[in-house]
Amino acid sequence: MTLRSWGQLPARPAAEERWWNDRAASLPGIAGTMLAYGNGRSYGDVGLNSGATLLHTRGMDRFIAFDEANGVLTCEAGVLLSEILDVFVPRGWFLPVTPGTRFVTVGGAIANDVHSKNHHRAGTFGCHVRRFELLRSDGSRRICSPHEHADWFAATIGGLGLTGLITWVELALKRIPGVGIAVENTRFCGLDEFFALNAEAEARHEYTVAWIDCLADTPRGIFMAGDHAQGRGLVMAAKRPLSFPLTPPLSLVNGLTLRAFNQAYYHRPLPAQTVMPYAPYFYPLDGLLHWNRLYGRQGFYQYQFVLPMAARAALDDILRSIAASGQGSFLAVLKTFGDLSSPGLLSFPMPGVTLALDFPNRGAATLALFDRLDAIVSVAGGRLYAAKDARMSGEFFRRAYPHLDEFLPFIDAKFSSDFARRVLP
Ligand SMILES: Cc1cc2nc3c(=O)[nH]c(=O)nc-3n(C[C@H](O)[C@H](O)[C@H](O)COP(=O)(O)OP(=O)(O)OC[C@H]3O[C@@H](n4cnc5c(N)ncnc54)[C@H](O)[C@@H]3O)c2cc1C
């Protein structure tokens, strides 16, 4: 099988794929390297191991225990966030931090230390992990927490799957008053307006995020603030999501369709305030399965960076460079990170502003644009998100992640990935 990452970029296949379903089993003795494969929702190559072994963890999908008094769930690392939501939302519990798709495994969420729209209040996913077990290729098992093997805990959270295999996890869920989300939508034009809205909204709301149209002459967008709402009446009717059926030879996303989509999205009728089911608020793209096929056989890149707040001017430069390139994105997502520190040595978030954009893979033209954007991000003291990356240089990665040297000794010699081989010393 040729497993591809979410961006569907052409990649060399793994030599072998094994299902790893039993958390008590030993890791296979193999000649080369191995890597856990969660649910393949990373865009680039952190989850790929070309020419070597991938261990599918989705079969490790059991709930182990739930402490109802404190909301602490113990589960295997292959459980999907969607499976947690299905069981626990009706009981009044929610994920403390959730990325923009619920189809990721708990192990994958830890390995990339994912963030959500509530970073300013809750930090990253790893901030809510109480403990986990780490299995190494030498057969050793360590219980890792902020108090026990704390150095292994810090290396494995955001550790890109390189420190070994996480088998089970204890995660603190959070109480919610109901299943809906009260949302306030505001259209804005220009980044000054975005930052003013955001400062005011972060003080009042648990979740904040904006969609921006980066192809418009002045960046414009829709700011969405949300909070869990009371009431039990908003359970989504269980309907089968639609699925994009095939990968067309060429990308259906191009300058023309992007402009038309962004225009229509910006002007669509929008209630200023509404209460909606949680799924379309947190996971708008999960409604169309395999939407990544829209980009055709050459696939697409996501480019997500964070800039320190003091380097705001660099954001203008980046948006100008993107608009000038004529390459752009559906649903570019703009958000600020708060100053809660992440527990992982290689966690991506830092206080500042982050933007995530999708680009159809147009070969050299797209890569040249990224080189220009890298130069701006780098000079501004920012960095790129490994979970979304498929091409940043090792030099840029090593400069942007100041704790890399502390992390290196924790890598398991039998674990590797395409990403690691590209960027690590
Ligand atoms: C539509 C969409 C929206 C997204 N939105 C966000 C967002 O808002 N915020 C955000 O932070 N991310 C976001 N992401 C990225 C996604 O959350 C991460 O890439 C996540 O890590 C994917 O998890 P996965 O289970 O699919 O893991 P994979 O992509 O399969 O693997 C990711 C990494 O986890 C490692 N891994 C998996 N399981 C284990 C294990 N048991 N033990 C050790 N290592 C393991 C793998 O080796 C790999 O390095 C989004 C992705 C998509 C497709």
Ligand as a Chemical Component Dictionary entry (heavy atoms), coordinates in Angstrom:
data_LIG
# 
_chem_comp.id                   LIG 
_chem_comp.type                 NON-POLYMER 
_chem_comp.pdbx_formal_charge   0 
_chem_comp.three_letter_code    LIG 
# 
loop_
_chem_comp_atom.comp_id 
_chem_comp_atom.atom_id 
_chem_comp_atom.alt_atom_id 
_chem_comp_atom.type_symbol 
_chem_comp_atom.charge 
_chem_comp_atom.model_Cartn_x 
_chem_comp_atom.model_Cartn_y 
_chem_comp_atom.model_Cartn_z 
_chem_comp_atom.pdbx_ordinal 
LIG C1  C1  C 0 -8.864 19.139 8.708  1  
LIG C2  C2  C 0 -7.729 19.166 9.693  2  
LIG C3  C3  C 0 -7.735 20.140 10.688 3  
LIG C4  C4  C 0 -6.692 20.178 11.629 4  
LIG N1  N1  N 0 -6.734 21.152 12.580 5  
LIG C5  C5  C 0 -5.750 21.227 13.502 6  
LIG C6  C6  C 0 -5.790 22.189 14.539 7  
LIG O1  O1  O 0 -6.732 23.008 14.634 8  
LIG N2  N2  N 0 -4.793 22.201 15.458 9  
LIG C7  C7  C 0 -3.757 21.303 15.405 10 
LIG O2  O2  O 0 -2.881 21.366 16.270 11 
LIG N3  N3  N 0 -3.684 20.357 14.431 12 
LIG C8  C8  C 0 -4.664 20.301 13.489 13 
LIG N4  N4  N 0 -4.615 19.329 12.507 14 
LIG C9  C9  C 0 -3.484 18.389 12.494 15 
LIG C10 C10 C 0 -3.783 17.120 13.297 16 
LIG O3  O3  O 0 -4.479 17.419 14.478 17 
LIG C11 C11 C 0 -2.464 16.462 13.689 18 
LIG O4  O4  O 0 -1.673 16.237 12.547 19 
LIG C12 C12 C 0 -2.643 15.153 14.458 20 
LIG O5  O5  O 0 -1.410 14.839 15.053 21 
LIG C13 C13 C 0 -3.090 13.989 13.569 22 
LIG O6  O6  O 0 -3.298 12.846 14.380 23 
LIG P1  P1  P 0 -3.367 11.372 13.740 24 
LIG O7  O7  O 0 -3.956 10.481 14.776 25 
LIG O8  O8  O 0 -4.040 11.416 12.428 26 
LIG O9  O9  O 0 -1.835 11.013 13.639 27 
LIG P2  P2  P 0 -0.894 10.785 12.354 28 
LIG O10 O10 O 0 -1.050 11.954 11.450 29 
LIG O11 O11 O 0 -1.103 9.434  11.808 30 
LIG O12 O12 O 0 0.528  10.852 13.067 31 
LIG C14 C14 C 0 0.981  12.074 13.606 32 
LIG C15 C15 C 0 2.203  11.836 14.493 33 
LIG O13 O13 O 0 1.775  11.150 15.668 34 
LIG C16 C16 C 0 2.611  10.032 15.888 35 
LIG N5  N5  N 0 1.817  9.031  16.620 36 
LIG C17 C17 C 0 0.569  8.596  16.326 37 
LIG N6  N6  N 0 0.187  7.683  17.240 38 
LIG C18 C18 C 0 1.192  7.562  18.113 39 
LIG C19 C19 C 0 1.410  6.722  19.265 40 
LIG N7  N7  N 0 0.495  5.885  19.717 41 
LIG N8  N8  N 0 2.592  6.840  19.911 42 
LIG C20 C20 C 0 3.554  7.691  19.489 43 
LIG N9  N9  N 0 3.409  8.476  18.407 44 
LIG C21 C21 C 0 2.240  8.407  17.730 45 
LIG C22 C22 C 0 3.006  9.593  14.480 46 
LIG O14 O14 O 0 4.195  8.811  14.503 47 
LIG C23 C23 C 0 3.228  10.946 13.827 48 
LIG O15 O15 O 0 4.515  11.443 14.132 49 
LIG C24 C24 C 0 -5.632 19.238 11.560 50 
LIG C25 C25 C 0 -5.640 18.253 10.563 51 
LIG C26 C26 C 0 -6.671 18.209 9.640  52 
LIG C27 C27 C 0 -6.677 17.140 8.574  53 
# 
loop_
_chem_comp_bond.comp_id 
_chem_comp_bond.atom_id_1 
_chem_comp_bond.atom_id_2 
_chem_comp_bond.value_order 
_chem_comp_bond.pdbx_ordinal 
LIG C1  C2  SING 1  
LIG C2  C3  SING 2  
LIG C2  C26 DOUB 3  
LIG C3  C4  DOUB 4  
LIG C4  N1  SING 5  
LIG C4  C24 SING 6  
LIG N1  C5  DOUB 7  
LIG C5  C6  SING 8  
LIG C5  C8  SING 9  
LIG C6  O1  DOUB 10 
LIG C6  N2  SING 11 
LIG N2  C7  SING 12 
LIG C7  O2  DOUB 13 
LIG C7  N3  SING 14 
LIG N3  C8  DOUB 15 
LIG C8  N4  SING 16 
LIG N4  C9  SING 17 
LIG N4  C24 SING 18 
LIG C9  C10 SING 19 
LIG C10 O3  SING 20 
LIG C10 C11 SING 21 
LIG C11 O4  SING 22 
LIG C11 C12 SING 23 
LIG C12 O5  SING 24 
LIG C12 C13 SING 25 
LIG C13 O6  SING 26 
LIG O6  P1  SING 27 
LIG P1  O7  DOUB 28 
LIG P1  O8  SING 29 
LIG P1  O9  SING 30 
LIG O9  P2  SING 31 
LIG P2  O10 DOUB 32 
LIG P2  O11 SING 33 
LIG P2  O12 SING 34 
LIG O12 C14 SING 35 
LIG C14 C15 SING 36 
LIG C15 O13 SING 37 
LIG C15 C23 SING 38 
LIG O13 C16 SING 39 
LIG C16 N5  SING 40 
LIG C16 C22 SING 41 
LIG N5  C17 SING 42 
LIG N5  C21 SING 43 
LIG C17 N6  DOUB 44 
LIG N6  C18 SING 45 
LIG C18 C19 SING 46 
LIG C18 C21 DOUB 47 
LIG C19 N7  SING 48 
LIG C19 N8  DOUB 49 
LIG N8  C20 SING 50 
LIG C20 N9  DOUB 51 
LIG N9  C21 SING 52 
LIG C22 O14 SING 53 
LIG C22 C23 SING 54 
LIG C23 O15 SING 55 
LIG C24 C25 DOUB 56 
LIG C25 C26 SING 57 
LIG C26 C27 SING 58 
# 
